[in-house]
Amino acid sequence: MFNREPGTKDAAADARRHLLFVGGNVGRLNAEPLAYTGKVGGDVTLEQAYEMARRCALNHLAAIKAALGDLDRVERVVKVTGYVNAAPGFNEMPKVINGESDLLVELWGEQGRHARAAGLSPTDLSVAWSLGASQHFLPHADSQD
């Protein structure tokens, strides 16, 4: 189950017409402590960061389902944006974000393929990543949109 980070004031997801913007998360599942903390390429391996990016995807799926009522309403994933808290010299941010991208393509096939941005995290937290996503979804049959 997706939980917002303590103290956040933003929404988990926000729908505008047929586009759902899903907020970032750090891969915390069921309010458990993070499995890994630190900088990727330092305290956290690429493989561990990839795993946590998959957890971010699971949180996004929970937020999407909560917002839309059914994952079948997602027509396609539009974009995933990821920020990686990297150690000096680590430059494989896209490989970390693949954790989410790969899961979305496994789930939705071509409709899960998306544009993507990956960059360095400006955070001072010990969290090694943060990911957000956008989905285009189908309106309810009774919708006027």
N, C-alpha and C positions, 0 to 999 in steps of 0.2 A: 504494500500500500504506500502511496506517495504521501510524504509529509513535507510541508514547507519548512525551510530552515527556521529555527527559533529567531524571533525578532524581525522577520521579513514582513514588509507591508505590501508587497506586490501580489498579484494574482498568479495562480499556477498556470492559468490559460486565459486567453481573451479572444473571443470570436468577433470578427468584423466581416459582414456579408458571408462569403464562402471561404474565408481564410481564418485559420485558427493559429494564433501565436502562442507558443508554449514557452513558459519561462525557463530559465536555466536552473540547473540543480547540480549537486556534487556527487550523486550516486548513493546517497544514504537510503537504505531500504528499511522500512518498518521501524524507523527511529533508532536503528542500531548504530553503534559507533562506526565511523569510517574504517574500512579494512586496512587502508594505507593512508599515510599522510606524509607530506614533504614535497620535494621537487622531483619531477620526472627526470630520470637520468642521473639522479643523486640517490636520495633515500628510496625512491619508487622506481621500479623497473618499467620498461616499455610494456611488457606483458601485463604487469599489475595495473598500469594506467589504462590499457586496452580493456581489461576486465571491468574497471570502474566506469569506463565510458559506456559499456554495455548496460551496466546498472543505471546509468543516466537515461539510457533509452527505455528501460523498463519503467522508470519514473515518468518519462514523457508519455509512454503508452497509458499509464494509469491516469495521468492528467487529461489526456485526450479522451479516454473513455468517460471520465467524470464530466467533462465539458460537453461531449456529443452524445453520450448515452450508449454508443456502440462503435467499436473500431471499424465496423463495416462501412460507416459513413465517410471514412477517409478515402478520398479519390486519389490523392497522390501526396507524397511528401515534397515540399517545395525547397526547403533549405534547412541545413543544420549549421549552427555556429558553435564553435568550441574554443575555449581558452585553456591553455596548458601552462601550469606553473612549472617552468623548466629550469633545470640546473644550467649553469654556464656551459656552453658547448653542445647542449642537446638541441637538435634541430629537426627532430622527426615528429613534430606536432601532428601532421596529417595521419600518421600511423596510429596515434592515440585515438584520434577522432574516428578512425575506422571502426572502433569498437561499437559505436552507435550506428554508423552508416551500414556496416555489415549486417547488423540485426534488422534494421529497417528493410533492407533489400531481401533478406531471408524471409521476412514476414510478408511483404507486399510485392516482391519481384520488381519488375520495371517501374511500378508505381511508387516503390520505395526509394528509387534512385533519385538523387537530389543535388542541387547546388550546395556548395559548402564553403565555409570560411574557417580557417584554423589559425590561431595566433597565440601570442604569449599572454598569460594572465597578469594583470596588474595587481592582483590581490596580495595582501600581506598575510593572508591566512595560511595555515599549513595544508590546505586543500590543494591537491595537485591538478585539478581540472574543474571545469564548469561548462555545461553544454546547454544550448537552447535550440528550439526547432520550430518550423512553421509547416502546417499542413493545409492543403486545399481539401475541403470536405463537401459532401453532397448535402443539399438542404433536405429537411424533412419533406415528405410527400405533400403535406398540407401547408408548406411554407409559401409565402407570397414572393420571396426573393427569386 
